[in-house]
Amino acid sequence: MQNKRGTVIMPVIIAVLGIAIFLAIIIYFFGGIPWTSTIDKEACHNSIIQRATFNAGPIEAGKNNIPLNCKTEKVCITESGNDCTEYPKPTRKNPVTKVEVKGNEDAREAVLDQIADSMYECHRMLGEGKINFMPHGYTQKNYCLICTRLAFDTEVEQQVRKIPYSAIYQHLQQKHDPDGRNYLSYIHPGWENWQASINTFDAMKTMIPEMKDLTFEDWQMDLTHENGYAIIVQIKPQGSWVAAAGAAGVVGGVLIAGTAIAAAIPAGGLSLVALPAFVGLATGGTLLGGITYWELYPGEEEGKGWFYSPPTIYPYDIPTLSSLDCTSFETAP
């Protein structure tokens, strides 16, 4: 009897162990996939479409009643495996996407990959600028969404330190989406290659006297910058542009160039309306900020269009965010 009982029990034990091992493998391989982040992006994209779709007639029900279901994705690029100090302790309601890297080159490539992917996903998620997602009756200057915050642990900061914006634009050109489009021309229609950014930088120097001694190589992301960086999209009503036009200069330590720069942009640079503004901190001979490119989408009715600024990298600090003149952020910081 004991032999028979052992004969019956052993297959059961083996089967249970097999199922446990199989479940462990499933959890191991699929546990690292950021399902929450994917769901959040799709939820945001759907709310963008819903708000625009139901924005019909004079009541504009979509913009009035449908809130955007968009949250800022917090990304921590770490070599130590520790959390980034810029964020509070991650929770289920306030998650942080952790990207673990090894070694100098791996860290640099991971930072470039994360920037490129975040910019691409942000642009796709918000409808590529073709959808007016401003709330009902919005007549202010800039309406902004922070798609992603990027932070780095001390090891990554010390190993990578700075990344030239030229490397970022080159990386955007090298990466392709499933449809075969490179990220650069997808985000900036009309840009055939990353060298268009050189022409734009040189044009900005003619507008801002404080930039006269800076070279294109001085335009860099400094990973040691406190609070990290943010990828931000902006949109504004077409009629607000005159009020938003500002003179070039320095405000609160932030370099700003207004709409007059459009005349200085070489042909073949940007599509639609080329009205960039440089927003960023000049620190120790390094320009940290990004160039804000405004593109005009005319809309279905005359005078009812909007200006859209594709995803841009900015230092995540009070002077820079204030200089964007955003009167609304409909995302969690």
N, C-alpha and C positions, 0 to 999 in steps of 0.2 A: 504493500500500500504506500509505504514511504517513497519507494522508487517511482511509483506511478504519480504521486503527488509532486515529486520533484520534477518529473518529466513535464507535467502540466504547468507548474509555476515558472520554470526557467524561460520558456518561450514568451510568457507574459512579461516577465522582467525585461527580457531583451527587447520586446516590442515597445515597452514604456521608455526604456533608455533610448531606443532609436528615435521615438517621437520627440523626446526631450532634446536630443542632439540636433534633430532637424529644426526644431523651433529655435534653438540657440543660434544655429547658422542663419536662419531667416532674420532673427533680431539683429545679429551682427552685421549682416549685409545691408539691411534696410533701415536699421536704426539710425544710421548717420545721414539719411536723406532728409533735408529740411522740408518735410511735408507742410508744416505750418506756414513757412515762408511762401511756398508755392500757392497754397490756398489763399493766403492774404493777397498775393499779387493778382490772382484771378478774381477775387472778390472786389478788389479795387478797380480792375479793368471793367468788370460787369457794372459796377455802380457808375463809372464814367459814362458808359454807353447808355445806361438807363436814364441818367440825368439828362443827357443830350437828346435821347429818343423821345422822351415825354415832354420835352421843352417845345411844345407846339402851341401856336396861337398866342394871344396877348397875355394870357394868364401865366404862361411859362411854368406849368405845374411841376415839370421835372426838376428845374433848378430850385423851385420854392420848397418842395416837399421831399426830395430824395437827397439825403446826405451822402457824401462820398465815404465809402467804406475803405479808406486808405490809411495805412499806418507806416510810419518810418521804419525801414528795416535797419537794425543795428548790427554791424559787422565788426567782429574782433579778429584781427590777424595776429596770431601768436605763435612764437616758437617755443616758449616755455610751457605752453599748455595751460597757463593761468588765464584768468579773466582780465579784460582790459579795465583799467581803473576809471576810465571816462564814463563807464556805465554802472548803474546800480546792479545789485545781484540779480542775475536772470531768473525770471519766473515764467510760468506757463502763459500768463497774460502779458508779460513784458519780456519776450524771448530775445536772445542775442545769438546771431549766427556766428559760430566760432570756426575760423579757418586756421588749421594748424600747419605749420611749415617747418622745413629743416634746411639749415645752411643759408649762406648769403644769396647765391643765385636763385635758389628755390624761393626764398623770401621775396626777392625783387620781382620774380616772375608771377608769384602769387598775388602781390599787390597790383601789378599791371592787369592781370586777369580779372581780379575782383573789380577794379575800377571800370574796365571795359564792359564786363558782364552787367554790372549795376547800371551803367549809363544806357546800355542797350535795352535792358529789361524795363527801365524807367520810361524810356521813350515809347516802347511798345505798349506798356501798360496804360499810358495816358493818351493813346490814340494817335501818336506820331504828330501831334500838333493840329490834326485835322478836325478835332472835336472840341467844341467850346464847352469846357467843364466849369466855367465860373458860375457862382450861385446867382439866383434870381436877382435882377436889379442891380448887379454889381457895376459901379461906375468909378471905383477908386483907381489907384495907380496899378500896383502889381499884386496879383493874386498868386501865391506861391505854394508849392508842395515840396517837402523834403522827402525824397524817395529813399535815400540811404545815408546813414552816418557811418563813417569809417574810422576805426581806432586801431592802435597798434601797441603791442606790449613793448617793454624796454628793449628786449633782445632784437626785435625786428627794427625798432627805431635806430638802434646803434649800428646794426649791420647794413641796413639799406640807406638810412639817413635822408637822402634827397633823390627825387626822380624828376628829370627834366620833362617839361610838358611836351617836348618834341618826341620823347619816348612814348608818352601816352598816346599822342596822335598816330605815331607809327604803329603802335600795338592795335589801335582801333582799326587801322587800315588792314592789318594782317589777319584779324579775326573775321570769320564769316558765319552767318546764320544758316539755318537749314535751307533757306531759299537761295543761298549762294551770294547774298549781298554782304559786302564788307561793312563792318560796324560804322566806319567813318562816314561813308557816303549815305548810309541809312539815317544816321543822326543829323548830318549836315548835307542835305541834298545839294548837288552841284560841286561838292569837293571831290576832285578826282584823286588827290593824294594829300598826304599830311603836310606837304610843303606850303599849302595854302595858309597854314597857320603862321608861317614866317612872314608872308606878305601882310597879314593882318597885324602882327606884332609891330612890324616896321611902321605901319600906318598909325598905330596907336602912339608911337613915339613922337609923331609930328603934332599930336594933340595935347600931350601931357608933358610939360617942361621937366617934371621930376623924373621922367623916364629917359631923358636924353643920354645919360651915362650908362644905362642898362643895355645889355646885349640879349639876344634871343636865348643864349645859354644861361642867363641869369633868371629865366622864368622857370621856376622849379617848385615842386611840392616838397616841403620840409616835413618829414614824418615826425620830427620831434616837436612840431608845433602843438601847443597845448590844446586839448579838446579834439584833436584830429580834424577831419574834413567832412563835408556834406555834399551830396549830389542833389541839386535843386533845379526844379522846373518852374518857369514863371509864365504867366499869361496876363494880358491886360486888354480892356476894350479898345477898339480902334480909335474912338473919339478921345481917349485919354492921352494920346501920344504927345500932343502939343504941350499939355501940362507937365508931362513926364520928362520932356527934353531938358537936359541940364548942361551947364558949362563944364568944361574939363577942369580938373583940379584935384585937390586933396581935401577930403572931408573926414575928420576924425582919424587921420592916419591911413585912410583908404583911398587909393587912386581911383578916380572916376572920370570917364570920358562920355560926353553926351552924344546926341544924335548927329552932330556936325561931322562926326567921323565918317559918315556914309560916303561923303564925297572923296575921301582919301583912300577908300578900299579899291585895290586894283581889280580890273575886270576879270571875270572867271573865278572869283572867290566864292561868294555865297549866292544861293538862289533866292528868289523872291526879293525881299527888302533887306539890304545889308546895313543894319544899324547896330553895330556892336558897342558895348561899353566894357571897359576894363574895371573889374572890381576885385581888389585884393590888397594885401599888406606888403609894403616894401620894407623888408627887415634885413639889415646887414648886407645890403647889396643884392638881396634875393627877392624876386617878386613872387608871392605865394598864390595869388588869386587866379581866377579863370576869366575868360572873356565871355561876356554875355552877348549872344547873337539873337537879334530879334527878327522874326520872319512874319510877314503879313499874310493872313488868311482872310480873304474878302467876305466870306459868308454868303448866304443866299440873298440877303437884302443889302442894298447900297448903304454904306456907312455902318453896317451891323457886323463888321468883321472883327478880327482880334489879332493882336500881336502875340506870338508864341516864342518863347526862348527855350531851346532844347536843353537836355540835362547838362549841367555845368558843375565843375568842381570848385568849391569855395572853402576857405578856412572856416571852421565852425567856431566862430567867436562873435562877441557882441558887436564890435565895430563893423565887421564885414556884413553880418546879417542885417544890421541897421541900415547900412549903405544901400542895400538892395531895395529899400523903401517898400517893403512888402506890408500891405495893410491887413493881410490875412494869411494864416497858415492853417490849412485844414488837415493837418496830420499831427501825430504825436511826435514831439521832439525826442 
